[in-house]
Structures are given as structure tokens and as C-alpha cells.
Amino acid sequence: VLAGMQGATAVGTPLTRKRPTPLIVETVQNFDVEEKANLAIQRGIVLLSDPRGTGLNVERSVTTWLEDNNKVYSEVSANESLNICVRTVRNDLQPQIGTKITGGKQADIQRIVNNTLRDLVKVGFILSFQDIDVSISNDTANVSFAISVIQPLNFIVATINVR
């Protein structure tokens, strides 16, 4: 159900607080969500809860990555942002394979990567990009760049000052 939800939402959309409509739900009695949710999430478990009795919510759409708190690996939506970028850049560069290496080939490849990344930012699939580098050695084009993936907003801290 959650994979279907992720596939049906825009790239990089977190499932946090989204409401699935599962066919079968198994509940755990006497499970204190406030106390145990953080522990479950830290262990890579996607937890569904019904804190207000109005329907299930996804607490956080985490992955099973437990090495560190790197959102690219630990949050489904951030990982999706990275993956769509990789697939799109590779797909847009594929037509260059099998062409001649001419004096302008390096600039052509750099332009394709720049345009692709700009389009990904424009549609909200990645946050930003920089440092595009293209070099050609023998019959191989080496392309590198840096991106910032879309991050989920999972928490809001409100500070209230009374005067």
C-alpha cells in the first residue's frame, strides 16, 4: 500500500502524515505511539498510527538504512529524489552514446546535463545542483555534478514567547 502511495505522489513527496487505505490492518494493543514511535522509526520500521481515532497516518516513511541519519538513504522521499535524478540524467545522455567525439562534444554533454538538472529543479524533483564537470578520455565521457535532494518536512518546532 505504501509503495503504491509513493508511486502515486509527486517525486520527493514524503508520506509523513499521509493516510493510506489498507485492506488489512493488524493492530497492536496497548502500544503507546508517543513512547514507541521514535524507537520504531530509529529501527527502520514504518509505523502507521491512529492518534485521533480518525484513520491511519504514516508516522514517517523511513527506509531500513540504519548506518546514520543521512536522509538520502533513510527517508523514502529523499531517496526517490536522488533516484529520479540519476535515471533522468542517464536517460537524457543515452542518445550521445554511439556518436562522434568532436570538438564540441564535451560542451554538448555539459549542456544536456545542465538542461536536465535545471528541468528537475523546475518541477521540484531536486532542490538544486552545481559543479557540473565533463571530461572526455579516449572513448568515455566522465560526468560529475552535485545535487541537493528534496528533503521531507517531518517536524515543526514552534517557540511561543509570552510577554
GUKOLFI-632039 format. One record per residue: y, z, x of N, C-alpha, C, CB in turn. Coordinates in nm, 2 decimals. Glycine has a CB too. Example, Ala and Ser with C-alpha at 12.3 -4.5 7.8 and 13.67 -1.06 7.14 Angstrom:
# residues 2
<<-0.57,0.78,1.32>,<-0.45,0.78,1.23>,<-0.33,0.78,1.32>,<-0.45,0.90,1.13>>
<<-0.22,0.71,1.28>,<-0.11,0.71,1.37>,<0.00,0.79,1.29>,<-0.06,0.57,1.41>>
# end
This chain:
# residues 163
<<-0.12,0.00,0.08>,<0.00,0.00,0.00>,<0.12,0.00,0.09>,<0.00,0.12,-0.09>>
<<0.13,0.09,0.19>,<0.24,0.09,0.28>,<0.26,-0.04,0.36>,<0.23,0.21,0.37>>
<<0.16,-0.10,0.40>,<0.17,-0.23,0.47>,<0.23,-0.33,0.38>,<0.03,-0.27,0.53>>
<<0.19,-0.33,0.26>,<0.24,-0.42,0.16>,<0.39,-0.40,0.14>,<0.17,-0.41,0.03>>
<<0.43,-0.27,0.13>,<0.57,-0.24,0.11>,<0.65,-0.28,0.23>,<0.59,-0.08,0.09>>
<<0.60,-0.26,0.36>,<0.67,-0.30,0.47>,<0.69,-0.45,0.48>,<0.60,-0.25,0.60>>
<<0.58,-0.52,0.44>,<0.59,-0.67,0.44>,<0.68,-0.72,0.33>,<0.45,-0.72,0.41>>
<<0.70,-0.65,0.23>,<0.79,-0.69,0.12>,<0.94,-0.66,0.13>,<0.74,-0.64,-0.01>>
<<0.97,-0.58,0.23>,<1.11,-0.54,0.26>,<1.16,-0.62,0.37>,<1.12,-0.39,0.29>>
<<1.29,-0.62,0.38>,<1.36,-0.70,0.49>,<1.32,-0.64,0.63>,<1.51,-0.69,0.48>>
<<1.31,-0.72,0.73>,<1.27,-0.68,0.86>,<1.36,-0.56,0.91>,<1.28,-0.79,0.97>>
<<1.29,-0.46,0.96>,<1.36,-0.34,1.01>,<1.39,-0.24,0.91>,<1.49,-0.38,1.08>>
<<1.35,-0.26,0.78>,<1.38,-0.16,0.68>,<1.28,-0.04,0.69>,<1.37,-0.23,0.54>>
<<1.33,0.08,0.71>,<1.24,0.19,0.71>,<1.19,0.22,0.57>,<1.31,0.31,0.77>>
<<1.07,0.27,0.57>,<1.01,0.31,0.44>,<1.05,0.46,0.40>,<0.86,0.30,0.44>>
<<1.12,0.52,0.49>,<1.16,0.66,0.46>,<1.22,0.67,0.32>,<1.26,0.71,0.57>>
<<1.17,0.77,0.24>,<1.21,0.79,0.11>,<1.19,0.68,0.01>,<1.36,0.83,0.11>>
<<1.11,0.58,0.05>,<1.08,0.47,-0.05>,<0.96,0.52,-0.13>,<1.04,0.34,0.03>>
<<0.95,0.47,-0.25>,<0.85,0.51,-0.35>,<0.73,0.41,-0.36>,<0.91,0.54,-0.48>>
<<0.62,0.44,-0.31>,<0.50,0.35,-0.33>,<0.44,0.37,-0.47>,<0.40,0.36,-0.22>>
<<0.37,0.27,-0.51>,<0.29,0.29,-0.64>,<0.15,0.28,-0.60>,<0.34,0.19,-0.75>>
<<0.09,0.38,-0.55>,<-0.05,0.37,-0.51>,<-0.15,0.37,-0.63>,<-0.09,0.49,-0.42>>
<<-0.26,0.31,-0.61>,<-0.36,0.30,-0.71>,<-0.44,0.43,-0.71>,<-0.45,0.18,-0.69>>
<<-0.47,0.49,-0.60>,<-0.55,0.61,-0.59>,<-0.47,0.70,-0.50>,<-0.69,0.58,-0.53>>
<<-0.45,0.82,-0.54>,<-0.38,0.92,-0.46>,<-0.47,1.05,-0.45>,<-0.24,0.96,-0.52>>
<<-0.49,1.10,-0.33>,<-0.56,1.22,-0.32>,<-0.46,1.33,-0.28>,<-0.68,1.21,-0.21>>
<<-0.46,1.43,-0.35>,<-0.36,1.54,-0.32>,<-0.42,1.65,-0.25>,<-0.29,1.59,-0.45>>
<<-0.34,1.72,-0.18>,<-0.38,1.84,-0.11>,<-0.31,1.96,-0.18>,<-0.35,1.84,0.05>>
<<-0.39,2.05,-0.23>,<-0.34,2.16,-0.30>,<-0.28,2.26,-0.20>,<-0.44,2.23,-0.39>>
<<-0.18,2.33,-0.24>,<-0.12,2.44,-0.16>,<-0.07,2.39,-0.02>,<-0.22,2.55,-0.13>>
<<-0.02,2.26,-0.02>,<0.03,2.20,0.10>,<0.19,2.22,0.09>,<-0.01,2.05,0.12>>
<<0.24,2.30,0.18>,<0.38,2.32,0.19>,<0.45,2.21,0.27>,<0.42,2.46,0.25>>
<<0.51,2.11,0.20>,<0.57,1.99,0.26>,<0.68,2.03,0.36>,<0.63,1.90,0.16>>
<<0.76,2.12,0.32>,<0.87,2.17,0.41>,<0.81,2.22,0.54>,<0.96,2.27,0.35>>
<<0.70,2.29,0.54>,<0.65,2.36,0.65>,<0.56,2.26,0.73>,<0.56,2.48,0.61>>
<<0.49,2.17,0.67>,<0.38,2.09,0.73>,<0.42,1.95,0.76>,<0.26,2.10,0.65>>
<<0.52,1.90,0.69>,<0.56,1.75,0.71>,<0.59,1.72,0.85>,<0.67,1.72,0.62>>
<<0.67,1.80,0.91>,<0.72,1.77,1.05>,<0.60,1.77,1.15>,<0.82,1.88,1.10>>
<<0.50,1.86,1.13>,<0.38,1.86,1.21>,<0.30,1.74,1.19>,<0.30,1.99,1.18>>
<<0.28,1.69,1.06>,<0.21,1.57,1.03>,<0.27,1.45,1.10>,<0.20,1.55,0.88>>
<<0.40,1.44,1.09>,<0.48,1.33,1.14>,<0.46,1.33,1.30>,<0.63,1.33,1.10>>
<<0.47,1.44,1.36>,<0.46,1.45,1.50>,<0.32,1.41,1.55>,<0.49,1.60,1.55>>
<<0.22,1.42,1.46>,<0.08,1.38,1.49>,<0.06,1.23,1.45>,<-0.02,1.47,1.43>>
<<0.16,1.16,1.41>,<0.14,1.02,1.38>,<0.08,1.00,1.24>,<0.06,0.95,1.48>>
<<0.10,1.09,1.15>,<0.05,1.08,1.01>,<0.16,1.04,0.92>,<-0.03,1.21,0.97>>
<<0.14,0.94,0.84>,<0.24,0.90,0.74>,<0.21,0.99,0.62>,<0.23,0.75,0.70>>
<<0.31,1.07,0.58>,<0.29,1.16,0.47>,<0.37,1.12,0.35>,<0.34,1.30,0.52>>
<<0.30,1.12,0.23>,<0.36,1.10,0.10>,<0.38,1.23,0.04>,<0.28,1.00,0.02>>
<<0.49,1.25,-0.02>,<0.51,1.38,-0.09>,<0.58,1.36,-0.22>,<0.60,1.48,0.00>>
<<0.58,1.46,-0.31>,<0.64,1.45,-0.44>,<0.72,1.58,-0.46>,<0.54,1.44,-0.56>>
<<0.83,1.60,-0.38>,<0.90,1.72,-0.37>,<0.97,1.76,-0.50>,<1.00,1.72,-0.26>>
<<1.01,1.66,-0.58>,<1.08,1.69,-0.71>,<1.00,1.67,-0.83>,<1.21,1.61,-0.71>>
<<0.87,1.63,-0.81>,<0.79,1.60,-0.92>,<0.82,1.47,-1.00>,<0.79,1.71,-1.02>>
<<0.89,1.38,-0.93>,<0.93,1.26,-0.99>,<0.86,1.13,-0.94>,<1.08,1.24,-0.97>>
<<0.77,1.15,-0.85>,<0.70,1.04,-0.79>,<0.69,1.06,-0.64>,<0.76,0.91,-0.83>>
<<0.59,0.99,-0.58>,<0.57,1.00,-0.43>,<0.68,0.93,-0.35>,<0.44,0.94,-0.40>>
<<0.71,0.99,-0.24>,<0.81,0.94,-0.14>,<0.74,0.93,-0.01>,<0.94,1.03,-0.13>>
<<0.77,0.83,0.07>,<0.72,0.83,0.21>,<0.82,0.92,0.29>,<0.72,0.68,0.27>>
<<0.76,1.02,0.35>,<0.85,1.11,0.43>,<0.91,1.03,0.55>,<0.77,1.23,0.48>>
<<0.82,0.97,0.63>,<0.87,0.88,0.74>,<0.76,0.78,0.77>,<0.91,0.96,0.87>>
<<0.80,0.65,0.79>,<0.70,0.55,0.83>,<0.68,0.55,0.98>,<0.74,0.41,0.77>>
<<0.60,0.64,1.02>,<0.57,0.65,1.17>,<0.44,0.58,1.20>,<0.56,0.80,1.21>>
<<0.43,0.55,1.33>,<0.30,0.49,1.38>,<0.22,0.60,1.45>,<0.33,0.38,1.49>>
<<0.11,0.57,1.51>,<0.02,0.66,1.57>,<0.06,0.68,1.72>,<-0.12,0.62,1.57>>
<<0.18,0.62,1.76>,<0.22,0.64,1.90>,<0.27,0.78,1.92>,<0.34,0.54,1.93>>
<<0.21,0.85,2.01>,<0.24,0.99,2.04>,<0.29,1.02,2.18>,<0.12,1.08,2.01>>
<<0.30,0.92,2.26>,<0.34,0.94,2.40>,<0.48,1.00,2.42>,<0.33,0.81,2.48>>
<<0.57,0.95,2.34>,<0.71,1.00,2.34>,<0.77,0.97,2.21>,<0.79,0.94,2.46>>
<<0.90,0.99,2.20>,<0.98,0.97,2.08>,<1.05,0.83,2.08>,<1.08,1.08,2.05>>
<<1.00,0.74,2.15>,<1.06,0.60,2.16>,<1.04,0.54,2.02>,<1.00,0.52,2.27>>
<<1.15,0.52,1.95>,<1.15,0.46,1.82>,<1.08,0.33,1.81>,<1.29,0.46,1.76>>
<<1.09,0.25,1.92>,<1.03,0.11,1.91>,<0.88,0.12,1.90>,<1.06,0.04,2.04>>
<<0.82,0.23,1.95>,<0.68,0.25,1.93>,<0.64,0.35,1.82>,<0.62,0.30,2.06>>
<<0.73,0.44,1.79>,<0.69,0.55,1.70>,<0.74,0.52,1.55>,<0.74,0.68,1.75>>
<<0.83,0.43,1.53>,<0.87,0.40,1.39>,<0.84,0.26,1.36>,<1.03,0.42,1.38>>
<<0.77,0.24,1.24>,<0.73,0.11,1.20>,<0.84,0.01,1.19>,<0.66,0.12,1.06>>
<<0.95,0.05,1.13>,<1.06,-0.04,1.11>,<1.13,-0.09,1.24>,<1.17,0.02,1.03>>
<<1.14,0.00,1.34>,<1.20,-0.04,1.47>,<1.10,-0.13,1.54>,<1.23,0.09,1.56>>
<<0.97,-0.10,1.53>,<0.87,-0.19,1.59>,<0.87,-0.33,1.53>,<0.73,-0.12,1.58>>
<<0.89,-0.33,1.40>,<0.90,-0.46,1.33>,<1.02,-0.54,1.38>,<0.91,-0.43,1.17>>
<<1.13,-0.47,1.40>,<1.25,-0.54,1.45>,<1.22,-0.61,1.59>,<1.37,-0.44,1.47>>
<<1.15,-0.53,1.68>,<1.11,-0.59,1.81>,<1.02,-0.71,1.79>,<1.05,-0.48,1.89>>
<<0.91,-0.69,1.71>,<0.81,-0.79,1.69>,<0.87,-0.92,1.63>,<0.70,-0.74,1.61>>
<<0.96,-0.91,1.54>,<1.01,-1.03,1.48>,<1.10,-1.10,1.58>,<1.09,-1.00,1.35>>
<<1.17,-1.03,1.67>,<1.25,-1.09,1.77>,<1.16,-1.17,1.87>,<1.33,-0.98,1.84>>
<<1.05,-1.10,1.92>,<0.96,-1.17,2.01>,<0.91,-1.29,1.95>,<0.85,-1.07,2.05>>
<<0.85,-1.29,1.83>,<0.79,-1.40,1.77>,<0.89,-1.51,1.74>,<0.73,-1.36,1.63>>
<<1.01,-1.48,1.70>,<1.11,-1.58,1.67>,<1.16,-1.65,1.80>,<1.23,-1.52,1.60>>
<<1.19,-1.58,1.90>,<1.23,-1.64,2.03>,<1.12,-1.73,2.08>,<1.27,-1.53,2.13>>
<<1.00,-1.68,2.08>,<0.89,-1.76,2.13>,<0.87,-1.89,2.05>,<0.76,-1.68,2.13>>
<<0.88,-1.88,1.92>,<0.86,-1.99,1.83>,<0.98,-2.09,1.85>,<0.87,-1.94,1.68>>
<<1.10,-2.05,1.87>,<1.21,-2.14,1.89>,<1.21,-2.20,2.03>,<1.34,-2.06,1.88>>
<<1.14,-2.14,2.13>,<1.13,-2.20,2.26>,<1.01,-2.30,2.27>,<1.11,-2.09,2.36>>
<<0.91,-2.29,2.18>,<0.79,-2.37,2.19>,<0.81,-2.52,2.20>,<0.70,-2.35,2.07>>
<<0.91,-2.58,2.13>,<0.93,-2.72,2.14>,<0.98,-2.76,2.28>,<1.04,-2.76,2.04>>
<<1.02,-2.67,2.37>,<1.06,-2.71,2.51>,<0.94,-2.73,2.60>,<1.14,-2.60,2.56>>
<<0.82,-2.67,2.56>,<0.70,-2.69,2.64>,<0.66,-2.84,2.63>,<0.59,-2.60,2.59>>
<<0.64,-2.90,2.74>,<0.60,-3.04,2.75>,<0.71,-3.14,2.76>,<0.52,-3.07,2.62>>
<<0.83,-3.08,2.78>,<0.95,-3.17,2.81>,<0.98,-3.17,2.96>,<1.07,-3.12,2.73>>
<<1.06,-3.26,3.00>,<1.10,-3.28,3.14>,<1.20,-3.17,3.18>,<1.17,-3.42,3.16>>
<<1.18,-3.13,3.31>,<1.27,-3.03,3.37>,<1.38,-3.12,3.43>,<1.20,-2.94,3.47>>
<<1.50,-3.12,3.36>,<1.61,-3.20,3.41>,<1.72,-3.10,3.45>,<1.67,-3.30,3.30>>
<<1.83,-3.15,3.50>,<1.94,-3.06,3.55>,<1.99,-2.97,3.44>,<2.05,-3.15,3.60>>
<<1.98,-3.01,3.32>,<2.04,-2.93,3.21>,<1.93,-2.84,3.14>,<2.10,-3.01,3.11>>
<<1.81,-2.84,3.18>,<1.70,-2.77,3.11>,<1.73,-2.62,3.10>,<1.57,-2.80,3.17>>
<<1.77,-2.56,3.21>,<1.80,-2.42,3.22>,<1.90,-2.38,3.11>,<1.84,-2.38,3.36>>
<<2.01,-2.46,3.11>,<2.12,-2.44,3.01>,<2.07,-2.46,2.87>,<2.24,-2.53,3.04>>
<<1.98,-2.56,2.85>,<1.93,-2.58,2.71>,<1.85,-2.46,2.66>,<1.84,-2.71,2.71>>
<<1.76,-2.41,2.75>,<1.68,-2.29,2.71>,<1.77,-2.17,2.69>,<1.58,-2.26,2.83>>
<<1.87,-2.15,2.77>,<1.96,-2.04,2.75>,<2.03,-2.05,2.62>,<2.06,-2.03,2.87>>
<<2.08,-2.17,2.59>,<2.15,-2.19,2.46>,<2.05,-2.16,2.34>,<2.20,-2.34,2.45>>
<<1.93,-2.20,2.35>,<1.83,-2.18,2.24>,<1.81,-2.03,2.22>,<1.69,-2.24,2.27>>
<<1.79,-1.95,2.33>,<1.77,-1.81,2.32>,<1.90,-1.74,2.27>,<1.74,-1.75,2.46>>
<<2.01,-1.78,2.32>,<2.14,-1.72,2.27>,<2.16,-1.75,2.12>,<2.26,-1.78,2.35>>
<<2.13,-1.87,2.07>,<2.15,-1.90,1.93>,<2.05,-1.82,1.85>,<2.13,-2.05,1.91>>
<<1.92,-1.82,1.89>,<1.82,-1.74,1.82>,<1.86,-1.60,1.81>,<1.68,-1.76,1.89>>
<<1.90,-1.53,1.92>,<1.93,-1.39,1.91>,<2.05,-1.37,1.83>,<1.95,-1.34,2.06>>
<<2.15,-1.46,1.84>,<2.27,-1.44,1.75>,<2.24,-1.45,1.60>,<2.37,-1.56,1.79>>
<<2.14,-1.54,1.57>,<2.10,-1.55,1.43>,<2.02,-1.42,1.39>,<2.01,-1.67,1.41>>
<<1.94,-1.37,1.48>,<1.87,-1.24,1.44>,<1.97,-1.13,1.42>,<1.77,-1.21,1.56>>
<<2.07,-1.12,1.50>,<2.18,-1.02,1.47>,<2.24,-1.04,1.34>,<2.28,-1.02,1.59>>
<<2.28,-1.17,1.31>,<2.35,-1.20,1.19>,<2.27,-1.16,1.06>,<2.38,-1.35,1.19>>
<<2.14,-1.18,1.07>,<2.06,-1.15,0.95>,<2.01,-1.00,0.95>,<1.94,-1.24,0.94>>
<<2.05,-0.93,1.05>,<2.02,-0.78,1.06>,<1.88,-0.75,1.10>,<2.04,-0.73,0.92>>
<<1.81,-0.84,1.18>,<1.68,-0.82,1.23>,<1.68,-0.74,1.36>,<1.60,-0.94,1.24>>
<<1.79,-0.76,1.44>,<1.81,-0.68,1.56>,<1.95,-0.64,1.56>,<1.78,-0.76,1.69>>
<<1.99,-0.53,1.63>,<2.12,-0.48,1.63>,<2.21,-0.56,1.73>,<2.12,-0.34,1.67>>
<<2.17,-0.59,1.85>,<2.25,-0.66,1.95>,<2.16,-0.71,2.06>,<2.36,-0.57,2.01>>
<<2.22,-0.79,2.15>,<2.15,-0.85,2.26>,<2.25,-0.87,2.37>,<2.08,-0.98,2.23>>
<<2.19,-0.88,2.50>,<2.28,-0.90,2.61>,<2.19,-0.95,2.73>,<2.36,-0.78,2.65>>
<<2.25,-0.98,2.84>,<2.19,-1.01,2.96>,<2.08,-1.12,2.96>,<2.13,-0.89,3.02>>
<<2.11,-1.23,2.89>,<2.01,-1.34,2.89>,<2.01,-1.41,3.03>,<2.05,-1.45,2.78>>
<<1.89,-1.42,3.08>,<1.87,-1.48,3.21>,<1.76,-1.58,3.20>,<1.84,-1.37,3.32>>
<<1.79,-1.70,3.25>,<1.68,-1.81,3.25>,<1.68,-1.86,3.39>,<1.72,-1.92,3.15>>
<<1.56,-1.87,3.44>,<1.54,-1.94,3.57>,<1.41,-2.03,3.56>,<1.52,-1.83,3.69>>
<<1.42,-2.13,3.64>,<1.30,-2.23,3.64>,<1.25,-2.23,3.78>,<1.34,-2.37,3.58>>
<<1.12,-2.21,3.79>,<1.05,-2.21,3.91>,<0.92,-2.30,3.89>,<1.01,-2.07,3.96>>
<<0.92,-2.41,3.97>,<0.81,-2.51,3.95>,<0.80,-2.55,3.81>,<0.67,-2.44,3.99>>
<<0.69,-2.53,3.74>,<0.68,-2.58,3.60>,<0.69,-2.47,3.50>,<0.55,-2.65,3.58>>
<<0.76,-2.36,3.54>,<0.77,-2.24,3.45>,<0.91,-2.20,3.43>,<0.69,-2.12,3.51>>
<<0.95,-2.18,3.30>,<1.08,-2.12,3.27>,<1.06,-1.97,3.25>,<1.15,-2.19,3.15>>
<<1.14,-1.89,3.32>,<1.13,-1.75,3.31>,<1.26,-1.70,3.23>,<1.12,-1.67,3.45>>
<<1.23,-1.64,3.11>,<1.34,-1.60,3.03>,<1.34,-1.45,3.01>,<1.33,-1.67,2.89>>
<<1.45,-1.38,3.03>,<1.46,-1.24,3.00>,<1.59,-1.21,2.93>,<1.45,-1.16,3.14>>
<<1.59,-1.10,2.86>,<1.71,-1.06,2.79>,<1.68,-0.91,2.74>,<1.75,-1.15,2.67>>
<<1.79,-0.85,2.70>,<1.78,-0.71,2.65>,<1.82,-0.71,2.50>,<1.87,-0.61,2.73>>
<<1.75,-0.63,2.42>,<1.79,-0.62,2.28>,<1.80,-0.48,2.24>,<1.69,-0.70,2.19>>
<<1.88,-0.45,2.14>,<1.87,-0.32,2.07>,<1.81,-0.35,1.93>,<2.02,-0.25,2.06>>
<<1.70,-0.28,1.90>,<1.64,-0.30,1.78>,<1.71,-0.22,1.67>,<1.49,-0.26,1.79>>
<<1.68,-0.26,1.54>,<1.73,-0.18,1.43>,<1.66,-0.05,1.42>,<1.70,-0.26,1.30>>
<<1.74,0.06,1.41>,<1.68,0.19,1.41>,<1.69,0.25,1.26>,<1.77,0.29,1.50>>
<<1.59,0.33,1.23>,<1.59,0.38,1.09>,<1.69,0.50,1.08>,<1.45,0.43,1.05>>
<<1.75,0.52,0.97>,<1.83,0.64,0.95>,<1.74,0.74,0.87>,<1.96,0.61,0.86>>
<<1.69,0.83,0.94>,<1.59,0.93,0.89>,<1.65,1.06,0.85>,<1.48,0.95,0.98>>
<<1.77,1.09,0.90>,<1.83,1.22,0.88>,<1.98,1.21,0.87>,<1.79,1.32,1.00>>
<<2.03,1.30,0.79>,<2.18,1.32,0.78>,<2.21,1.47,0.80>,<2.24,1.26,0.65>>
<<2.30,1.50,0.89>,<2.34,1.63,0.92>,<2.48,1.64,0.86>,<2.33,1.67,1.07>>
<<2.50,1.73,0.77>,<2.63,1.75,0.71>,<2.69,1.88,0.76>,<2.63,1.74,0.55>>
<<2.81,1.88,0.81>,<2.87,2.00,0.86>,<2.99,2.03,0.76>,<2.92,1.99,1.01>>
<<2.98,2.14,0.70>,<3.08,2.18,0.60>,<3.16,2.29,0.65>,<3.02,2.21,0.46>>
<<3.29,2.27,0.66>,<3.38,2.38,0.71>,<3.46,2.43,0.59>,<3.48,2.32,0.82>>
<<3.46,2.56,0.57>,<3.53,2.62,0.46>,<3.65,2.69,0.52>,<3.44,2.73,0.38>>
<<3.77,2.67,0.46>,<3.89,2.73,0.52>,<3.96,2.82,0.42>,<3.99,2.62,0.56>>
# end
